[in-house]
């Protein structure tokens, strides 16, 4: 087939086809030149430039979908580059957002919390770079700046109900795929048999795509309110129950991590979602949850009880002892610098200097070669950022929960179902963060900052004017 015939059959007009051919020729010549000058890195540079340009032609949620999926493999480095896959995809998201913004497609953010968010981010950025560990401080400075702009950029792209639901689908589907990695790992390790033998060590426990089982369980639980939003808002029955089934399946995999705190958080999330959201088919939902609970009870209940019974032997519980030691060291840091803390991110680099001289810790004084982390989020905030950082964080999360509750009440009065359920999801995620932060260092998880972005939308000038007071179509109609 000749080039002329191909052009005639193309969806592009001839002049556009000629322009595309010319651009392709220039790109090929430039790529060959880069390869000659830089070797294989030239090809990567050329491919990256084309990818960035392509990202600008699509909705920012497209590269964000890839980025969110890569978060489950955050430590995966690209060959020959000092970057991980999620870092490269984050850059693509920002490139796509910049084009989207230049085209005037983004939402104007008018939330009253934005000035406080700026102060919040500035404090933690300054805390990081002025802390006791310069190396780790610079790393955390980068985290704070990137996550802050990502939260606002994401919020500005969620300009419609359809976009918010697409974002929810991204979170649910990508989390479900990550959960399947955990299922494969459980089969490969024969985990249930190992647990039956009382082996609760890291070698037997499922950690899926995360660095440990606790983080993996938290990542999985994060998606359940998003699944419930889809169940509550989608019009087509099959899609509604598909979203719910994916969310329940992810909870089932989270049980297989056999973290004691995960059991409590699963119960908390199920209760919150079933009570907070407005949805149809309540009896059907309760039946599904009941069946899932029966299956979980048959398969895992004896092991769950066995795992919970380890609370009775705290003196021999290595997990409890380690957290106790980290708490003691963290409080030494807090007593030394109670107002500002030792600097965001400095705990792992500086903990050895704060081990009490009276040997009140159990084993940290004997394991100086290992990096230690505060684990509990509130301990991290107190030790690394002091009273000021802890107060700022509690104020922010308190505002998010209060704003979500107020928006939910206003939406109820306006009969705005979507605004009501979006506020319910933010409220559930806010409570989830507060509960998990007692035992886990979740402050710098990307997903927490995505929650902040969603909370920015809970402003009546952004959300409620777009609300629809009419009830959704009957089941069977397209969403």
HELIX and SHEET records of a PDB file:
HELIX    1   1 UNK A    3  UNK A    9  1                                   7    
HELIX    2   2 UNK A   14  UNK A   38  1                                  25    
HELIX    3   3 UNK A   40  UNK A   55  1                                  16    
HELIX    4   4 UNK A   60  UNK A   71  1                                  12    
HELIX    5   5 UNK A   85  UNK A  102  1                                  18    
HELIX    6   6 UNK A  114  UNK A  129  1                                  16    
HELIX    7   7 UNK A  134  UNK A  157  1                                  24    
HELIX    8   8 UNK A  161  UNK A  189  1                                  29    
HELIX    9   9 UNK A  191  UNK A  196  1                                   6    
HELIX   10  10 UNK A  213  UNK A  221  1                                   9    
HELIX   11  11 UNK A  224  UNK A  233  1                                  10    
HELIX   12  12 UNK A  237  UNK A  255  1                                  19    
HELIX   13  13 UNK A  260  UNK A  276  1                                  17    
HELIX   14  14 UNK A  282  UNK A  308  1                                  27    
HELIX   15  15 UNK A  309  UNK A  316  5                                   8    
HELIX   16  16 UNK A  318  UNK A  336  1                                  19    
HELIX   17  17 UNK A  347  UNK A  350  1                                   4    
HELIX   18  18 UNK A  351  UNK A  354  5                                   4    
HELIX   19  19 UNK A  364  UNK A  366  5                                   3    
HELIX   20  20 UNK A  377  UNK A  414  1                                  38    
HELIX   21  21 UNK A  417  UNK A  436  1                                  20    
HELIX   22  22 UNK A  446  UNK A  456  1                                  11    
HELIX   23  23 UNK A  464  UNK A  466  5                                   3    
END                                                                             
